[in-house]
Amino acid sequence: MRFERREHRPVALVIATPLIAVVAALAIAGILIAIAGAPVFEAYWNILKGAYGSRLSATETLTRATPLILTGLAAAVAFRARLWNIGGEGQLYLGAITVAWASSHLIGSWPSALQIPALLIMGAVAGMILLLVPLWLRLRFSVDEVVTTLLLNFVAVLFVSMLIDTVLKDPTAFGWPQSQSVADAAMLPKLLARSRLNLGLVIAVVLALVLAFVQSRTVFGIQSRAAGLNPQGAVFAGVPLGRTLVVVACVSGGLAGLAGAVEVMGVKGYVTTDLSPGYGYSGIVVAMLANLNPLGVVVAGLFTATMFVGADGMSRAMGIPSYIADVIVALSLLTMLIAVFFTQYRIRR
Amino acid sequence: MSTPVLQIENVSKRFGQTLANDNISLSLDKGEIVALLGENGAGKTTLMSILFGHYVPDSGRVMVDGQELPAGRPRAAIRAGIGMVHQHFALAPNLTVLENVTTGTESLWSPRSRRREARAKLLAISERFGLKVDPDARLGDLSVGEQQRVEILKALYNEARILVLDEPTAVLTQIEAERLFATLKDMAAQGLSLIFISHKLDEVMSTADRIVVLRGGRHVAERRASETSKPELAELMVGRAVSRPVREPSDPGDVVLEAAAVTVRIGGVDRLKAVDFRLRAGEVLGIIGVSGNGQAALAQLLSGTAAMASGDLLLFGQPVDALSVKDAVTAGIGRIPEDRNKDGAIGEMAIWENAILERLSSFSRHGLVDRQAGMAFAQTIIDTFDVRGGSPASRIRLLSGGNMQKLILGRNLIDRPRILIAAQPARGLDEGAVAAVHERILDARRQGTAVLLISEDLDEVMALADRIQAIVGGRLSPPIPAQEASTRRLGLMMAGEWEGETAHAV
């Protein structure tokens, strides 16, 4: 048995691939659920109910999907150009704390219509800066950005942790390490009353559409793809490699920073060190699940959020640890990678 | 006569619509060298993959010493004494030579590695066949020729009696290739049997005892080397009489590119040392030399990917300080890179994207790419330059080497460049494609393009160039007119012996 590269990728196969992968992952996770002693189909039904069964749960799932889509886009855009940005988590926190600081100290009195865009931009810029440093190290000294972006996550989170325990500490928080809150005018408008669902979701989806367009139709899209696929060939064709990567880094870091800003301005209102349950890292998984396609990221972000929110509900109903959500998402990633492989290769014997 | 060591009987293999091997039979005697000659896509590699157990044939069988080999079992093939030297080496660059050779020969469960025995065995083999290599050198530090020696040693270490070499000279310089063939003859004299795959007539004629010609998956002819000729083989291989195009005399125009004492430094080393040349419209200037003598730096400088450290470069009479890729393309410099896969194409991108990548600004408005225009441009190239095997939307990786080269030529020549920098334009191409590429280059010359041809292939340079300069150690010899060029004189020039002949400078 051996693998041969497919010369053509049938459209039907490309569409069916993610579905087959998810079904396979659910089937494998079903074995674990059965071992844990619960009826498998009922458990999955409960996940679905937990994620979409009520108005509250449905809005909660969409709220949860918002930062995942943004960090997923951040990873997808960078990975496309072979810029391995593992630093989404740190960029998210830096975006978040920048927003909290700016709104509580700088522009909190501005009206919403000015303050919200200004804060979103500042959050994005903070994320950009945190990614431009490792990129500069890579371009100047060939330092591997996997290592630097990954380690900068810890630097950023600890830095934020220091700020919210000192200069930016909220004096009314009963001693908890928590930043001062953003102004009311800084909060993103709600999409639905009596829910946490906010404008952030719209921003995320619109950005996904914009990115899909940019990547397929613009000069920058073609150049960044060329730079990622074959840097040497791209240089020969006159693609400005450094400049392209700088733009990619700005977009990627900006999206991750924006995820933090949106999470603060849309949901929390302030920054704590548990603002993100690893959204920056989950974004990488979301991007891979989507095969780095911006529109796929929206779907993959929703899927991941569904699993996380739904598993909480299922765990309460069935007495199965909600960790099963992590297992399902991880299995989906593995089956997805295998499925993607089979869209590119076929088995021959 | 005794049984042949190897018999391939009536092997057929179909891939989808294409019949890659159609009822092919072949035999090999002890101590014999058989060349498998054919154009790219003739089914040579498929046949050898079947022999080695990588593919299972649809029908037919392989016999070693009269015993049938189970199909699709590389291990069985190795055990039967078949060794394969791949075109793209299957070696690990971060391991030493010894480690590479022993990989896969020891049981994973064995508690220790028998390094000492292995080393002794390796040294004995390398002594016996004159394949000198340091067992402790890191593979990645070796030259391509040495790496190939390691591949051969690895096969011999596995007790191979039948050695299959897939296009062994594709990656070698002429001198390395000659050395390789001497080794192969020596190995045959010592009782090994060899099959080598090739599409180069010279090496097939000089090395093989017997030549099997494949075309379109069929065994079309078999000749003893002593009873055939290059023209006959070329015709058998291509299926029709091929002749390389002939250069007609021309009347060169103005000097379009002039270099005076140009030095290029890459990675802290002077790759080009104070070189002088002048290139005129409507002429081909050939730069010959053994690879690694500065050709790459010269091509990069004129392609806009390397900077000049000192000297003067005049483009259409205007001094140029630094030439960027964009400058080069806009100035009308067509560029054929030495390595089409690494420099010339982004394999995973579509043909149309590859066609317009170096001139995106002419195919876009306000940053938006005009896909329609790009596709149309690619289709024009495909039609005009007879590129087969792909549509504008298919990935360029799917094209064969010759067709990819035609596309690269096409995207450069379609707008009638004023200068063409062609680095090894026909390297690795089969006879038919070489003729096509040469025809295009002469065509451009006829239309007034100034061509700088950088090549290691003396036949190619003598056929195409009006004037010839040699590059040795980063220095360029003075030019000689093509009429005065003989193989001997060019050989001397490539060895750096041109001092005292400066009087001939044009």
Interface residues (C-beta under 8 A of the other chain):
Chain A: R2 E7 H8 R217 T218 V219 F220 G221 I222 Q223 R225 A226 L229 N230 Q232 G233 A234 V235 F236 A237 G238 V239 R348 R349
Chain B: H54 Y55 V56 G72 S303 G304 T305 S324 V325 K326 V329 R335 P337 K342 D343 G344 A345 I346 G347 E348 M349 E353 L357 E358 L360 S361 S364 G367 L368 V369 R371 S394 L398
